[in-house]
Amino acid sequence: MIEDTKDNCHRKVFFCIVKAVKQFIDLCNNTVRRNISHTTAVKFLHARKFDVPRAVSLYEQHEQIRLKECLYNIDPDVEPLRSELQTGKFTILSARDSSGAAIALFTANKHSPLSVTHTTTLQGIVYQLDCALQDTETQKSGLIFIYDMSGSKYSNFDYDLSQKILTLLKGGYPARLKKVLIVTAPLWFKAPFKILRLFVREKLRERVFTVSVPTLSLHIPRKALPIHLGGTQDIDHATWLLYCRKSMTNREDELLANIGQPAINCNSVSDFSGDIITINNHITIGTPIVGTEQTTNGDCIHLGTELNENITVNGVSNSVTSPTSPINNKSSSTIATGTTLVASSAQSTPLTNGVCRGSSTGLTEFWSENPPSSASSGFSDDDSLAGQEGDPKTIEQIVHLVKERGRDGLFREYVEIKSRAPEGTFVHARMRNNLAKNRYTDVLCYDHSRVVLSREDGDDSDYINANFVDGYKQKNAYISTQGPLPKTSQDFWRMVWEQHCLVIVMTTRVMERGRVKCGQYWEPTENSSLEFGNFHVRTISIESNEEYTLSSLELKNIKTEEVRNISHWQFTSWPDYGVPSSAMAMLNFLQKVRDKQAQMVKALGDTWAGHTRGPPIVVHCSAGIGRTGTFITLDICISRLEDVGTADIRGTVEKIRSQRAFSIQMPDQYVFCHLALIEYAVSRGMLKSVDLEGFEEREDDSD
């Protein structure tokens, strides 16, 4: 019974897809008066989730752009297109992302606007996209577009061409554009980027990100990326061009259609009477479909096979999924509700009386694009971290908890946290050529959240002992790192440059208790400078206070001659042992750091197109886990307390430790976070004075 129902469901979806193809072809023929092939029809229907009117609209706009930009009759053997293709500035990578999407790569530093026309460049792009879109997997899973600006200059940038490419991709090309990833965007690009975003519809705008090379792998698996972008793939553009030549490109399907290929007539079910109908080699009907395939109100009901489609026929949206297809590793079922079929990926119920039944959750989720990731170096507008997870408590509840548990109770709580095994691997940190880059052999860097340096000529490693750490409602708000070693100072400044960092927080002294805790990676005297590889670091001014030292630095990239200002904050009142006796010094310091970050982001004006709080703040002590973790924990908890009136100290520490292993190194630091948050609340009038006798700080050695 179940198998019969499945077969019937399959036949129904085949019928409705073919019906959609027929409607598309009829509408297009009436509008543009040209024969449309089945291959083209399915391509455009895929791009608009089988919504026939939207697919027709896409086709019409596509044809208009083709005519306007001279994108017909593309011949790859004719100059200047032949030379344009050989540059390799645009190519389709051989691997796909985890969702099956094809990956297109445009390398900006290979483009010379003065030596090639827009038409030639667009022809080279469309020629290759046409080839990529012959693949049904690309039609179903979509396309990711990488615009690599690494090593590019202003002379490589063509604003008008960029606008034309976006116009083509945003609504004039039959490919589902999943993401646009702009890699290593220089500061001068931020202003035109803001303007370009206005030309993109809002839904696509949410999928446009500016990212660094290190964070690109958070959007696309490393195994699918080329080596120079932090991946493992070799780019073989010559082989790809050969494939393009051999495949059906340049709209040969349209040429065949115009020669007179017959269209499928599906005015009634009897049209199929046992014939085998194949669309794009993967939709086939091989048995007669008997009886009506409509509901009582005349609208098709759909159940899917391998297609997870949301098909619209006659203006009625019908969600489709396979009763046997795994979704999120769980089976799915479907239920008919009127003319719309819906499914749940969370649970499955058996077929009853031959009808697929399940949850009432809509299937639109299966056609929605991947949610926008904020794994960029601060440029994404996405605030993906709600900050409400865990066990939030009001400040009054935190005071009660501290009084109730006492120091010993908080110590035990910290021991529970510390006893958990690390939540990641340390493969790169343990590689032979990276071991010497770790200040301490037992303080290593997680693989999954590490900051990955771009590789330069002669580099044998992209490793630095540093991890991205999320803030309150901000992805990658901090870079938690060790104090630079003399041999890693060059890497440190390269990281600051590549991540566009504005502020560095140092919570240690260079020397403590007769031991070197951090390298001298900047000059401690005014109007003096140091060089580290390709970076020139000049100290412009120094402001010394009782609790901290503020240095204004000028960071110059010797290769590009670009200069940036860096604000360096060294907290000096943390004692050699334990934690500060009063939290106010740290709290005041933290507030000044935040104010400076906001001031510097504001000064960037329209050149900053990212998160309102700016790029990551670099925070380090000696190992990058003790005082560093304490600073970050307090900043997150204070931000949350100010925003929603609650905080979760334990949850915050656990979250930080999942991104930077071993953060909050000592139990006293964990206790200090509680006491400091309470002191902050008192200072802001959130609490009246609180009696916390018995919490004088112990003098344990603490990083």
ROLO-772213 format. One line per 10 residues: number of its first residue (from 1); their letters; for each residue x, y, z of C-alpha. Coordinates in pm, 1 decimal. Example, Ala and Ser with C-alpha at 12.3 -4.5 7.8 and 13.67 -1.06 7.14 Angstrom:
1) as) 1230.0:-450.0:780.0  1367.0:-106.0:714.0
! end
This chain:
1) miedtkdnch) 0.0:0.0:0.0  277.7:241.5:95.6  476.3:166.5:-220.3  167.8:216.8:-437.1  112.5:553.2:-271.9  474.1:654.2:-334.0  449.8:558.5:-700.7  132.4:758.1:-731.9  298.4:1055.8:-562.8  590.5:1033.0:-804.7
11) rkvffcivka) 361.1:1030.7:-1104.1  178.0:1334.5:-972.8  488.0:1541.5:-931.0  610.5:1441.1:-1276.9  282.1:1550.8:-1425.0  287.4:1885.6:-1249.8  648.6:1957.1:-1343.3  576.5:1878.4:-1706.6  266.0:2094.6:-1682.1  477.8:2380.5:-1547.5
21) vkqfidlcnn) 721.1:2333.2:-1837.4  432.5:2345.0:-2083.7  296.6:2663.8:-1928.7  639.4:2826.4:-1930.5  698.6:2741.9:-2296.1  352.1:2862.9:-2400.1  388.3:3192.4:-2212.6  736.8:3255.4:-2350.0  632.1:3173.2:-2704.2  343.8:3417.7:-2674.7
31) tvrrnishtt) 574.0:3688.4:-2539.0  898.7:3661.2:-2732.1  771.1:3449.1:-3020.5  1053.6:3201.3:-3026.8  1062.9:2830.1:-2964.4  1183.1:2746.0:-2614.4  1340.9:2408.9:-2545.6  1245.7:2192.2:-2250.8  1602.6:2222.2:-2119.9  1578.6:2600.9:-2108.8
41) avkflharkf) 1234.5:2586.4:-1948.9  1348.7:2363.4:-1664.5  1658.7:2578.9:-1613.3  1451.7:2892.9:-1557.3  1186.6:2710.3:-1354.8  1456.5:2577.0:-1123.5  1586.7:2929.5:-1076.3  1244.2:3048.8:-960.2  1136.1:2741.6:-765.0  893.0:2635.2:-1039.5
51) dvpravslye) 689.7:2952.7:-997.9  589.4:2985.6:-1362.8  511.6:3362.5:-1377.7  837.5:3447.7:-1196.5  1033.7:3213.3:-1421.2  886.3:3377.9:-1732.0  970.5:3722.0:-1594.2  1328.0:3607.2:-1532.1  1351.5:3474.0:-1886.4  1228.3:3802.1:-2036.1
61) qheqirlkec) 1478.7:4007.4:-1835.2  1751.5:3758.9:-1923.3  1681.9:3799.7:-2294.2  1683.1:4179.2:-2264.2  2023.5:4179.0:-2094.0  2163.2:3935.1:-2351.4  2057.4:4165.6:-2631.8  2171.6:4483.7:-2460.9  2517.1:4349.7:-2371.9  2573.5:4154.2:-2697.9
71) lynidpdvep) 2580.9:3816.9:-2524.3  2449.7:3611.3:-2816.0  2658.2:3406.3:-3060.9  2956.7:3390.8:-2829.5  3256.9:3240.1:-3007.2  3543.5:3148.6:-2771.7  3789.3:3120.9:-3062.9  3752.4:3481.5:-3176.3  3962.3:3764.5:-3034.6  3947.5:3942.2:-2799.1
81) lrselqtgkf) 3732.0:3684.3:-2617.1  3988.7:3409.2:-2669.7  4257.7:3606.9:-2486.3  4008.1:3713.1:-2219.6  3925.6:3351.1:-2140.3  4294.4:3261.6:-2121.1  4356.6:3519.1:-1844.6  4172.5:3297.0:-1598.4  4027.6:3601.5:-1423.1  3693.7:3418.8:-1416.3
91) tilsardssg) 3661.3:3044.4:-1373.5  3437.6:2776.1:-1226.0  3608.2:2572.4:-956.2  3614.3:2195.4:-987.0  3466.1:2135.5:-638.9  3130.7:2232.8:-490.8  3030.2:2360.9:-150.8  2865.7:2133.6:104.9  2517.1:2209.5:-32.4  2614.6:2116.1:-387.5
101) aaialftank) 2636.6:2472.6:-518.1  2886.4:2547.0:-794.2  3159.4:2799.1:-711.2  3251.7:3079.0:-951.0  3570.9:3278.1:-890.1  3653.7:3624.4:-1025.7  4012.2:3733.4:-950.3  4018.9:4112.8:-945.7  4394.7:4163.8:-978.2  4386.4:3991.5:-1320.0
111) hsplsvthtt) 4137.8:4243.8:-1457.0  4260.1:4554.1:-1639.9  3965.0:4782.7:-1722.4  4173.2:4990.1:-1964.5  4264.8:4694.0:-2184.0  3933.6:4507.8:-2218.8  3574.5:4612.4:-2284.7  3275.2:4535.3:-2067.2  3124.4:4330.5:-2348.2  3427.7:4104.3:-2373.5
121) tlqgivyqld) 3447.6:4051.9:-1997.3  3076.0:3979.0:-1971.9  3096.1:3738.8:-2265.8  3375.2:3549.2:-2090.0  3168.1:3525.1:-1772.7  2842.4:3425.1:-1941.8  3015.6:3172.8:-2168.2  3142.2:2988.2:-1861.5  2824.7:3030.7:-1657.9  2621.7:2886.6:-1942.7
131) calqdtetqk) 2844.0:2582.7:-1937.2  2821.4:2543.5:-1560.1  2445.5:2568.2:-1576.4  2417.8:2272.3:-1810.3  2467.6:2062.4:-1498.1  2139.0:1979.9:-1325.8  2313.4:1982.0:-987.6  2401.4:2346.4:-1041.1  2045.9:2421.4:-1148.1  1911.2:2269.0:-828.2
141) sglifiydms) 2177.7:2377.2:-578.9  2268.4:2716.4:-718.4  2583.4:2921.2:-747.1  2828.3:3090.0:-510.5  3017.7:3386.5:-655.5  3360.1:3472.1:-508.7  3503.3:3814.4:-593.8  3866.8:3787.9:-485.9  4024.1:4130.5:-427.8  4345.8:3993.5:-276.4
151) gskysnfdyd) 4641.1:4192.0:-404.4  4421.5:4412.1:-623.1  4457.0:4786.3:-661.1  4213.1:5062.6:-740.8  4326.2:5042.0:-1103.8  4187.5:4685.5:-1118.5  3841.2:4793.0:-1008.4  3568.6:4877.3:-1259.1  3256.8:5011.2:-1089.3  3038.5:5004.8:-1400.5
161) lsqkiltllk) 3137.4:4646.4:-1477.9  3064.9:4540.7:-1119.6  2721.2:4695.9:-1146.3  2653.6:4511.5:-1472.5  2759.7:4178.0:-1323.4  2534.0:4233.6:-1021.4  2247.6:4336.9:-1248.8  2293.0:4016.7:-1447.2  2315.4:3790.5:-1143.5  2049.9:3958.6:-931.9
171) ggyparlkkv) 1761.4:3899.8:-1171.4  1871.2:3830.5:-1525.4  2036.9:3492.5:-1512.1  1878.3:3149.9:-1450.2  2098.3:3051.7:-1157.9  2002.1:3059.4:-792.4  2266.9:3288.4:-647.6  2334.8:3156.0:-296.1  2608.9:3395.9:-185.3  2841.9:3665.3:-310.2
181) livtaplwfk) 3169.2:3658.5:-114.3  3398.8:3958.7:-155.6  3741.9:3853.0:-32.4  4001.1:4087.1:122.5  3818.6:4406.1:36.3  4052.0:4707.0:74.7  3927.5:5011.8:262.1  3881.4:5213.3:-57.1  3627.1:4954.9:-173.2  3389.1:5013.4:119.7
191) apfkilrlfv) 3225.8:5324.4:-25.6  3147.5:5182.2:-373.1  3043.4:4857.9:-201.9  2775.3:5041.5:-5.1  2643.7:5192.8:-326.2  2655.5:4862.8:-515.5  2447.5:4697.0:-244.1  2165.0:4936.8:-326.0  2136.9:4780.4:-671.7  2071.7:4437.4:-526.0
201) reklrervft) 1730.3:4329.5:-409.5  1700.0:4297.3:-33.5  1687.4:3917.7:-26.5  2015.3:3890.4:-217.0  2169.3:4177.4:-22.3  2154.8:3956.3:285.0  2376.9:3706.5:102.7  2652.2:3949.1:7.5  2950.3:3938.7:243.6  3294.7:4089.4:259.7
211) vsvptlslhi) 3525.9:3835.7:417.6  3893.5:3781.1:480.9  4081.9:3483.2:343.0  4093.0:3321.0:688.5  3715.1:3343.5:734.2  3629.1:3238.2:378.1  3646.6:2875.8:488.9  3357.0:2941.7:726.9  3138.8:2995.0:418.8  3292.1:2729.5:192.9
221) prkalpihlg) 3472.9:2411.1:303.4  3850.8:2427.6:261.4  3845.5:2121.5:38.5  3639.5:2320.7:-214.1  3861.8:2631.2:-210.5  4177.7:2694.2:-413.7  4510.4:2686.7:-232.2  4571.8:3063.2:-249.2  4240.2:3118.2:-69.0  4324.5:2883.1:214.1
231) gtqdidhatw) 4194.3:2564.9:54.3  4337.4:2249.8:-95.8  4225.1:2268.8:-460.3  4448.5:2342.7:-756.0  4284.4:2568.0:-1013.4  4298.2:2398.7:-1353.1  4147.8:2666.1:-1574.8  4276.3:2512.6:-1897.8  4092.2:2186.3:-1828.2  3778.4:2380.6:-1741.7
241) llycrksmtn) 3792.4:2571.9:-2071.9  3835.2:2244.6:-2258.2  3525.4:2113.7:-2082.9  3337.1:2427.9:-2183.7  3432.2:2372.2:-2543.9  3303.1:2014.5:-2538.8  2980.0:2085.9:-2356.1  2658.2:2243.8:-2478.3  2719.9:2613.2:-2434.2  2617.4:2930.7:-2610.0
251) redellanig) 2248.2:2836.2:-2584.3  2268.2:2544.0:-2827.2  1948.0:2418.7:-2669.0  1777.0:2731.0:-2803.9  1922.8:2674.1:-3148.6  1792.5:2319.4:-3146.2  1453.9:2442.0:-3032.3  1437.5:2690.0:-3317.8  1518.2:2416.5:-3568.0  1190.1:2259.4:-3473.7
261) qpaincnsvs) 1219.3:2035.0:-3170.0  860.8:1939.8:-3077.6  724.4:2062.6:-2747.2  548.4:1832.8:-2503.2  175.9:1865.5:-2522.3  35.7:1819.7:-2177.0  -310.4:1964.3:-2203.4  -447.5:1646.1:-2050.1  -324.5:1337.3:-1874.5  -389.0:1127.6:-2183.2
271) dfsgdiitin) -108.2:1313.4:-2360.8  138.8:1094.9:-2172.7  -25.4:757.5:-2243.4  279.7:549.2:-2164.2  544.3:765.5:-2335.7  879.6:824.8:-2170.9  933.5:1192.9:-2110.2  1271.8:1315.9:-1988.8  1352.7:1665.4:-1872.6  1720.1:1743.6:-1812.0
281) nhitigtpiv) 1792.0:1371.6:-1788.9  1645.7:1332.6:-1441.5  1266.8:1368.7:-1459.8  1109.3:1069.3:-1630.1  762.6:925.3:-1667.4  768.0:575.3:-1800.9  421.5:442.4:-1719.7  73.2:560.2:-1805.1  -92.3:795.7:-1560.7  -456.2:700.8:-1535.2
291) gteqttngdc) -735.3:921.2:-1412.5  -742.2:1281.7:-1307.4  -442.1:1436.0:-1133.9  -625.1:1732.5:-985.0  -798.6:1825.0:-663.1  -1164.2:1909.6:-655.2  -1086.0:2277.0:-709.1  -869.5:2203.9:-1008.8  -528.9:2265.7:-851.2  -249.1:2013.4:-867.4
301) ihlgtelnen) -129.6:1836.7:-554.7  239.6:1752.9:-556.7  455.7:1500.7:-381.7  821.3:1483.0:-474.6  1087.3:1238.0:-571.6  1445.1:1351.5:-540.0  1328.6:1706.0:-605.9  1251.3:1927.1:-309.9  1054.1:2183.8:-501.8  796.8:2448.2:-422.5
311) itvngvsnsv) 602.5:2438.8:-745.8  347.8:2700.3:-845.2  97.0:2598.9:-1109.2  -193.0:2823.0:-1210.2  -86.1:3067.3:-942.7  -117.5:2812.8:-661.2  191.3:2731.6:-457.6  242.8:2362.5:-390.7  528.3:2244.7:-175.5  697.7:1923.0:-274.0
321) tsptspinnk) 927.9:1684.7:-97.1  992.8:1316.6:-109.5  834.8:1100.7:163.0  1151.3:895.0:163.8  1418.4:1163.4:126.1  1632.1:1232.2:432.8  1619.9:1590.7:551.0  1867.4:1689.1:820.4  1934.7:1317.2:868.9  1572.2:1262.0:961.9
331) ssstiatgtt) 1288.4:1125.8:756.4  1008.7:1349.7:642.9  641.4:1302.9:582.5  383.3:1509.5:403.8  27.6:1610.8:462.5  -224.2:1751.2:219.9  -386.8:2069.8:343.8  -617.8:2200.0:77.0  -402.2:2242.4:-229.9  -71.6:2279.4:-45.2
341) lvassaqstp) 141.5:1991.0:72.1  359.4:2055.6:374.2  619.4:1850.2:554.9  818.9:1834.7:872.5  1186.9:1752.9:888.9  1163.8:1695.5:1260.4  943.9:1389.6:1280.2  782.2:1130.0:1063.6  448.3:954.4:1098.2  331.6:654.3:898.9
351) ltngvcrgss) 104.6:662.7:601.9  -260.0:628.3:696.0  -523.9:513.8:448.4  -283.1:575.4:165.2  -237.5:944.6:252.8  98.0:1091.5:351.3  62.9:1253.3:693.1  294.0:1452.5:914.6  350.8:1786.4:1076.8  203.2:2111.6:955.4
361) tgltefwsen) 537.0:2285.5:911.9  565.1:2447.6:568.4  818.4:2331.4:314.7  939.5:2672.4:213.0  1240.9:2611.2:435.2  1370.0:2360.3:182.2  1386.3:2628.6:-83.4  1512.9:2910.2:133.6  1877.4:2990.7:83.7  2138.7:2912.8:344.5
371) ppssassgfs) 2096.2:3157.3:632.4  2344.4:3440.5:604.4  2659.5:3364.4:795.8  2829.7:3644.1:981.7  3162.6:3471.5:958.8  3324.6:3775.3:805.4  3589.8:4001.4:938.0  3334.1:4241.0:1075.4  3177.2:4353.7:747.4  2856.2:4152.5:754.9
381) dddslagqeg) 2542.9:4329.2:873.0  2421.8:4006.2:1028.2  2383.5:3988.5:1404.7  2344.6:3613.8:1425.1  2424.2:3584.6:1794.4  2108.9:3654.7:1989.5  2294.8:3629.0:2316.4  1991.4:3481.4:2489.0  2106.1:3122.5:2505.9  2224.3:2953.6:2826.1
391) dpktieqivh) 2091.6:3034.7:3172.7  2052.2:3413.8:3191.6  2003.7:3575.1:3531.7  1913.7:3921.2:3646.8  2179.2:4106.3:3842.1  1979.9:4047.9:4160.9  1984.5:3674.6:4092.0  2358.5:3687.6:4030.6  2410.0:3860.2:4366.1  2197.8:3593.7:4534.2
401) lvkergrdgl) 2395.5:3316.9:4360.5  2728.8:3464.6:4469.3  2615.1:3498.1:4830.1  2463.0:3151.5:4833.1  2754.4:2964.1:4676.3  3036.0:3167.5:4819.6  3390.2:3154.3:4692.8  3415.7:2777.1:4737.2  3095.5:2718.8:4545.5  3213.4:2932.4:4254.0
411) freyveiksr) 3548.5:2753.6:4262.7  3370.1:2418.8:4232.0  3162.4:2555.3:3944.3  3479.9:2664.9:3768.8  3637.4:2322.4:3823.8  3333.3:2166.1:3652.5  3385.8:2391.1:3352.3  3760.4:2333.2:3343.1  3728.0:1955.1:3371.3  3552.6:1929.9:3035.8
421) apegtfvhar) 3762.5:1804.1:2748.4  3847.4:2057.7:2475.7  3572.2:2097.4:2215.5  3795.6:2085.0:1913.3  4121.8:1972.1:1760.2  4469.7:2128.5:1755.7  4609.0:1975.7:1437.6  4763.0:2294.7:1294.6  4903.1:2406.1:1629.3  5085.6:2074.2:1660.9
431) mrnnlaknry) 5236.4:2069.1:1314.6  5613.4:2056.4:1327.9  5672.0:2388.8:1152.2  5413.5:2560.0:1378.2  5522.3:2432.7:1719.4  5781.5:2706.9:1764.4  5512.1:2968.2:1706.5  5332.3:2872.8:2028.8  5451.4:3063.7:2334.4  5348.6:2779.3:2566.1
441) tdvlcydhsr) 5343.2:2413.8:2466.3  5021.5:2353.2:2660.7  4827.2:2653.9:2526.1  4732.5:2562.7:2173.4  4497.0:2703.0:1915.0  4171.3:2536.7:1806.1  4151.7:2449.5:1437.5  3785.4:2538.9:1389.5  3807.1:2900.0:1508.5  4169.8:2985.8:1440.5
451) vvlsredgdd) 4267.9:3300.7:1256.1  4416.5:3190.6:925.8  4679.3:3414.2:772.3  4694.2:3462.2:398.5  5001.1:3300.7:250.4  5261.0:3524.4:97.2  5559.7:3436.6:-117.3  5794.0:3214.4:78.2  5544.4:3144.2:357.2  5540.8:2784.3:470.4
461) sdyinanfvd) 5246.2:2826.5:707.0  4924.8:3024.5:756.6  4934.8:2965.4:1133.3  4921.0:3208.2:1423.0  4819.9:3120.2:1778.3  4498.1:3320.9:1768.0  4125.9:3243.5:1766.8  3812.1:3432.3:1673.8  3573.5:3472.0:1967.3  3211.4:3583.2:1935.7
471) gykqknayis) 3080.8:3880.2:2129.9  2733.1:3984.6:2230.4  2526.7:3990.6:1912.0  2846.0:4007.5:1710.1  3023.6:3726.3:1531.3  3403.3:3734.5:1557.8  3396.3:4036.6:1787.0  3741.2:3957.1:1926.3  4065.0:3793.8:1831.8  4197.3:3616.1:2138.7
481) tqgplpktsq) 4569.5:3559.6:2098.2  4895.0:3503.0:2281.0  5150.0:3777.3:2339.7  5361.5:3786.4:2023.5  5701.2:3619.9:2026.9  5990.0:3796.6:1851.9  5956.8:3543.6:1570.1  5576.0:3589.4:1541.8  5553.4:3970.0:1563.8  5546.6:3988.8:1184.6
491) dfwrmvweqh) 5256.4:3741.2:1179.0  5081.5:3941.6:1450.4  5086.9:4262.8:1248.1  4985.6:4077.7:932.8  4683.8:3945.5:1123.3  4594.5:4295.9:1244.4  4619.7:4423.2:887.4  4422.7:4143.1:722.1  4141.6:4160.0:977.2  4123.9:4541.5:954.1
501) clvivmttrv) 4161.9:4568.5:1331.8  4159.6:4914.8:1486.4  4217.9:4843.3:1855.9  4463.2:4617.7:2039.9  4412.5:4539.8:2408.8  4715.7:4414.9:2601.2  4647.9:4295.6:2956.5  5003.8:4212.3:3059.4  5340.0:4380.3:3091.4  5631.6:4283.7:2872.8
511) mergrvkcgq) 5820.3:4169.1:3184.2  5657.6:4033.9:3501.2  5834.7:3879.7:3798.4  6157.8:3866.4:3603.6  6003.6:3670.6:3317.0  5932.5:3780.4:2961.6  5556.4:3765.0:2916.1  5531.9:3924.3:2572.0  5754.7:4044.5:2290.4  5807.4:4416.2:2233.7
521) yweptenssl) 5612.1:4435.2:1909.3  5582.7:4816.5:1912.9  5813.6:5096.9:2021.3  5737.6:5226.3:2375.5  5873.6:5571.3:2294.7  5721.2:5843.3:2078.1  5838.7:5908.2:1722.8  6019.3:5576.7:1701.7  5943.5:5281.6:1479.5  6004.1:4915.6:1409.2
531) efgnfhvrti) 5974.3:4701.7:1097.2  5833.1:4351.4:1086.0  5848.2:4203.1:737.5  5621.2:4410.1:514.8  5492.3:4624.6:800.7  5631.8:4945.3:943.8  5502.6:5029.2:1294.5  5555.0:5385.9:1418.4  5459.3:5512.4:1762.6  5299.1:5854.7:1717.7
541) siesneeytl) 5203.9:5938.6:2077.3  5191.3:5783.2:2423.9  4955.0:5866.9:2709.8  5050.1:5715.2:3044.7  4795.7:5672.0:3322.8  4802.8:5504.0:3660.6  4615.9:5199.0:3533.6  4692.0:5186.6:3162.5  4909.2:5318.9:2882.1  4754.1:5433.8:2556.3
551) sslelknikt) 4971.8:5440.2:2245.2  4866.8:5572.1:1905.9  5037.9:5370.2:1635.9  5072.4:5409.5:1262.4  5075.6:5079.9:1072.8  5207.4:5098.1:718.1  5192.5:4821.2:459.9  5525.4:4864.3:282.6  5409.8:4671.8:-26.8  5097.0:4879.2:-90.0
561) eevrnishwq) 5201.6:5203.6:84.7  4864.7:5207.5:264.0  4868.2:5351.1:616.8  4625.4:5281.5:901.2  4592.0:5406.8:1258.0  4594.6:5156.5:1543.9  4501.0:5231.1:1903.8  4706.3:5025.3:2150.6  4573.2:4989.7:2507.1  4798.7:4828.7:2767.0
571) ftswpdygvp) 4633.5:4757.5:3102.3  4914.4:4783.4:3355.9  4734.6:4773.0:3691.0  4669.8:4400.4:3690.5  4899.8:4277.1:3968.9  5175.0:4023.5:3916.1  4972.2:3782.1:4128.7  4598.3:3715.3:4133.4  4342.8:3962.0:4005.8  4280.6:4332.6:4072.1
581) ssamamlnfl) 4162.3:4412.5:4424.0  3899.6:4640.9:4272.4  3717.2:4585.7:3950.5  3664.5:4954.4:3878.1  4005.3:4998.0:3717.1  3931.6:4717.8:3471.2  3574.9:4836.4:3415.6  3683.8:5192.8:3340.8  3954.9:5061.6:3110.7  3705.9:4840.9:2927.0
591) qkvrdkqaqm) 3467.9:5132.6:2873.8  3746.1:5352.6:2734.8  3844.9:5075.1:2493.1  3486.8:5045.8:2370.2  3454.4:5423.5:2331.6  3775.8:5435.7:2130.1  3664.7:5152.1:1903.6  3334.3:5330.5:1838.3  3515.0:5657.7:1770.5  3752.2:5498.0:1520.2
601) vkalgdtwag) 3472.0:5312.6:1341.4  3275.4:5637.2:1313.3  3581.7:5812.4:1170.7  3592.4:5556.2:888.8  3255.7:5685.8:769.6  3125.3:5526.0:452.5  3448.9:5334.6:405.1  3323.4:5096.3:674.3  3042.4:4870.6:552.2  3036.2:4619.6:833.1
611) htrgppivvh) 2904.1:4556.9:1180.3  2824.2:4875.1:1368.6  3071.7:4778.3:1640.7  3349.9:4747.7:1388.9  3611.6:4482.2:1315.5  3748.1:4239.7:1576.2  3927.8:4382.6:1879.1  4260.0:4206.1:1933.9  4296.4:4101.7:2298.5  4606.8:3935.8:2439.1
621) csagigrtgt) 4796.6:3876.5:2759.7  5083.3:3629.9:2766.3  4912.8:3300.8:2684.0  4595.3:3465.3:2558.3  4358.2:3274.8:2785.4  4362.1:3413.1:3143.7  4335.6:3789.2:3161.1  4231.3:3787.5:2795.2  3936.5:3559.5:2871.7  3844.6:3770.0:3174.8
631) fitldicisr) 3836.2:4090.4:2970.8  3621.1:3933.5:2699.0  3383.6:3769.8:2948.8  3321.4:4101.2:3124.1  3269.7:4287.8:2797.3  3011.4:4035.2:2677.5  2827.1:4016.2:3009.6  2816.6:4394.2:3050.9  2686.9:4439.9:2694.6  2412.5:4188.9:2758.6
641) ledvgtadir) 2324.8:4332.2:3098.7  2292.6:4678.8:2948.0  2081.3:4549.1:2660.8  1834.5:4306.5:2818.6  1901.2:4325.3:3193.0  2039.7:3973.7:3229.8  2377.5:3801.9:3208.4  2508.8:3445.9:3198.3  2864.3:3436.9:3326.7  2899.8:3060.0:3322.3
651) gtvekirsqr) 2746.6:3027.9:2977.6  2969.3:3305.1:2846.1  3282.6:3140.0:2981.3  3178.0:2805.4:2832.6  3112.4:2970.2:2496.8  3449.3:3145.9:2496.5  3628.6:2824.6:2592.2  3463.0:2651.0:2296.4  3636.6:2900.7:2066.7  3959.5:2973.4:2254.3
661) afsiqmpdqy) 4063.9:2667.7:2452.2  4130.7:2705.0:2826.8  4004.1:3064.5:2848.2  3965.3:3185.7:3207.6  4275.6:3015.5:3336.9  4231.1:3038.7:3713.6  3934.5:3005.0:3950.7  4005.6:3353.9:4088.0  3941.2:3494.8:3741.9  3603.3:3321.5:3732.3
671) vfchlaliey) 3514.7:3467.3:4072.8  3641.3:3808.0:3963.3  3399.3:3809.9:3668.0  3107.5:3772.8:3911.2  3232.1:4039.7:4150.6  3320.3:4281.6:3870.8  2977.6:4250.6:3710.4  2814.4:4323.2:4045.2  3044.9:4621.9:4098.9  2955.0:4747.9:3752.7
681) avsrgmlksv) 2583.3:4720.7:3830.9  2632.5:4917.0:4153.4  2829.5:5187.3:3972.9  2550.2:5224.7:3716.0  2273.2:5238.9:3972.5  2131.2:4899.9:3880.1  2190.7:4788.4:4238.9  2228.8:4955.0:4572.2  2548.2:4879.7:4760.3  2600.3:4507.3:4812.5
691) dlegfeered) 2774.3:4347.2:5108.3  3004.7:4072.2:4976.7  3239.1:4020.5:5272.0  3465.2:3725.1:5245.1  3548.2:3772.3:4880.2  3884.4:3934.9:4924.2  4107.3:3816.9:4644.7  4352.2:3530.1:4698.8  4702.6:3578.7:4575.0  4738.5:3287.3:4337.2
701) dsd) 4963.7:3306.2:4034.7  4745.4:3402.8:3744.0  4825.9:3474.1:3382.6
! end
